[in-house]
């Protein structure tokens, strides 16, 4: 535990993942170290921002109180709310961005080499790290400063509604749900507008899953050029030239200058209540005919792990709230801090399951890890590691004691859970919230048409 004015600068047991030296390096690299020793040194302010990502439901002064609760009189005088605001402004955005860069990456939370790589359940597919790219929206306070940068939702009548919105795009490892890269900005730019900024983190040995919004030829071409494999859903009526057919019913085509394999599958979900079938058309750069088409279609289901990642960030961590910050720079600082806090929790969960090759990391509960981390922060426990390295720790033991059950195949109707109008939209009629039901999923590969569909 640091002493004096540096004492409140910690994250409980998670400090072992974000140690003092890492924070100091990020501050030094961005020239954000204080010029003189203040009541709130820059390192302490960074940990305050990260702690706020664990306690999103309270204000900055209350977060400070929790940082100091377990210090046994080591904490300095409590700063005022204005002093905390000035300190956050002084530190700025750059150190948080640099800190995320130190913690993110394709290797974070994953085993890279040898038999451990092949055996890590749910993380790799045929030697490739399974990843997904997608976007989501966060909301920030309705202030003049935020509205100059971010826009509200609109309607066909020209009116606006809700809060200013920030678009976040992420590349995530599906097995561990750790962040490989993330970018964000105004929602006036679409997902594809931000997607090219993630290309620097894609590489060979990785397969990237994406939905139909990312099926643009330029994006697929640029992504394939990184060496990463691609698996993307496209519209069923998209006209793709048939270069050659394969025995399993798929065919080889081209999108731009990239040779792709096209698979069309009828996916049927059967429950005790009903059955429904939906046609999926997927394109992939995995051209090896020895890889069954059914396996590739089954892999696409892993794309939903990034949706779970966003749910953990927005619902579990933030509780559906808007961000605190009233300026664009504060919003950026807060989002980086949220992403870092989310990442260190995910690293803690992944480290916990690392010694169990048979254990899928998604059985580690994010909620359990988060509450254990909050308790450790309040107690200021586990800040400094013992002489014997313990990858599990107190947080990990809570996770292992309360593992989630193995993932079951279940389905639940997609309905609006929080309506913005008392009037039911015509598209939502007859869609009622009900219990999830055990489901049987069958995949049937549809044979290739020998002729193009009519225009």
C-alpha positions, 0 to 999 in steps of 0.5 A, spaced: 500 500 500 502 506 498 503 511 503 501 519 504 497 522 499 498 516 494 494 512 499 487 512 496 490 510 489 488 503 489 483 498 486 483 493 491 485 486 489 485 489 481 491 493 483 495 487 481 492 487 474 493 495 474 499 496 478 502 503 480 508 502 475 503 501 469 499 507 471 505 511 472 508 509 465 501 511 462 502 518 465 509 519 464 508 517 456 503 522 456 506 527 460 500 528 465 505 527 471 503 532 476 509 538 476 508 538 484 506 534 489 498 535 490 493 533 495 490 529 489 497 526 485 495 524 478 496 517 479 490 517 485 486 521 480 487 515 475 485 510 480 479 514 482 476 514 475 477 507 475 474 506 481 468 510 479 467 504 473 466 499 479 461 504 482 457 507 477 451 509 481 454 514 486 458 520 485 465 522 485 465 524 492 462 517 494 467 514 490 473 517 494 470 515 500 470 508 498 477 508 496 479 511 503 474 506 507 480 501 508 486 505 509 486 505 517 487 513 517 492 513 512 488 517 507 489 525 507 484 530 508 477 529 504 478 533 497 472 538 495 467 536 489 470 542 485 477 539 487 476 532 484 473 535 478 479 540 477 483 534 478 480 530 473 480 535 468 488 536 469 489 529 468 485 529 461 484 523 456 490 521 454 493 517 460 486 513 460 487 511 453 494 509 454 492 505 460 487 501 455 492 500 450 497 497 455 491 492 457 487 490 451 490 486 445 489 479 442 493 475 447 490 478 453 486 473 457 488 467 452 493 462 452 497 463 445 502 457 445 502 449 445 497 444 447 494 449 452 492 453 446 488 448 442 485 445 449 482 452 451 475 451 451 470 456 447 476 461 446 479 458 439 476 454 433 481 450 429 487 454 431 484 461 430 482 466 436 474 467 435 473 474 435 467 479 433 466 486 432 460 490 433 457 497 436 453 499 441 450 506 444 452 509 450 448 516 453 451 522 456 448 528 460 444 533 456 448 539 456 450 544 451 457 542 451 455 534 449 450 536 444 455 540 440 459 533 439 454 528 440 447 528 437 440 525 440 435 520 437 431 523 432 424 522 428 421 523 421 418 530 424 425 533 425 424 532 433 429 530 438 428 525 444 432 522 449 440 523 451 446 525 447 449 518 444 456 516 443 457 510 439 462 505 441 465 500 437 469 494 439 473 488 437 472 482 442 475 475 444 468 471 444 471 466 449 474 470 454 470 477 452 476 481 453 477 487 449 482 487 443 480 494 441 475 499 442 474 506 439 468 511 440 465 518 438 459 521 435 453 517 433 453 521 427 458 517 424 456 510 423 459 503 425 463 502 418 466 509 419 469 507 425 470 500 423 477 501 419 480 504 426 480 497 428 484 494 423 490 495 426 488 490 431 486 484 427 492 479 424 493 472 422 491 467 427 484 470 428 477 469 425 473 475 425 465 474 426 460 480 424 453 481 422 450 484 416 452 491 417 459 490 416 458 486 409 461 492 405 466 490 400 471 495 402 471 493 409 471 485 408 477 487 403 481 491 408 480 486 414 482 480 409 488 484 408 490 483 415 491 476 415 485 475 419 479 470 417 472 473 416 465 470 417 460 475 416 453 475 415 450 478 408 443 479 405 440 473 403 438 476 396 445 479 395 447 477 388 454 473 388 458 470 382 458 463 383 466 461 381 465 454 383 461 449 387 463 445 393 460 438 395 457 440 401 452 445 397 457 452 399 460 455 393 466 460 392 465 467 390 468 474 390 467 480 394 471 485 391 478 482 390 477 477 396 475 470 394 470 467 399 466 461 401 458 462 401 454 458 405 446 458 405 443 455 411 436 454 414 437 454 421 431 451 425 429 453 432 424 448 436 421 448 443 416 445 446 412 451 444 413 452 437 418 452 431 421 457 427 426 457 421 430 462 418 435 463 412 442 465 414 447 467 408 454 467 410 461 469 407 468 466 410 475 466 407 475 459 410 476 456 403 478 449 405 473 444 403 475 439 409 472 444 414 464 442 414 459 448 412 455 446 418 461 447 423 462 454 420 455 456 421 455 453 428 461 458 429 457 464 427 453 463 433 459 465 437 458 472 435 452 473 440 458 473 445 459 481 444 452 482 445 453 479 452 459 483 453 455 490 451 450 487 456 455 487 462 458 493 460 451 497 459 446 493 464 451 490 469 456 495 470 452 501 468 445 499 470 442 502 464 444 509 467 447 515 463 454 517 463 456 522 469 460 527 465 458 534 462 463 535 457 466 531 451 473 530 454 470 528 460 465 523 456 471 520 453 475 520 459 469 516 463 468 511 457 476 509 457 475 508 465 469 504 464 472 500 458 479 499 463 475 497 469 471 492 464 477 489 461 481 488 468 475 484 471 475 480 465 482 478 465 481 476 473 475 472 470 480 469 465 486 468 469 481 464 474 479 459 469 486 459 466 488 453 470 482 449 468 483 447 460 476 444 461 472 450 463 469 455 458 471 462 461 464 464 460 462 460 466 465 465 470 460 470 472 461 477 471 456 480 476 460 475 482 467 478 480 464 485 480 461 485 487 467 481 489 472 487 486 468 492 489 468 489 496 476 488 496 476 495 494 472 498 500 477 494 504 483 496 500 485 488 500 490 485 496 493 491 493 500 488 493 501 481 491 504 476 496 511 473 494 507 467 491 504 469 485 496 467 486 493 468 479 486 466 482 486 471 488 480 472 492 476 475 486 477 468 483 475 464 489 468 467 489 468 466 481 470 459 482 465 458 488 459 460 484 460 458 477 455 459 472 452 452 469 454 450 463 451 454 457 444 451 455 441 451 448 435 456 450 431 461 446 427 467 448 422 472 444 425 478 442 421 484 445 421 491 448 423 491 455 423 498 456 418 502 451 418 509 450 411 509 448 405 507 451 402 505 444 404 498 441 408 498 435 405 494 429 411 490 429 411 488 436 404 486 437 403 478 439 410 478 442 410 477 449 415 477 454 415 469 457 419 464 460 426 462 456 425 455 453 429 449 452 431 449 444 433 444 439 437 447 433 438 444 427 442 447 421 441 444 414 445 447 408 442 449 402 444 447 395 447 452 391 443 455 385 446 453 379 443 460 376 443 467 379 437 469 382 432 474 378 434 481 379 
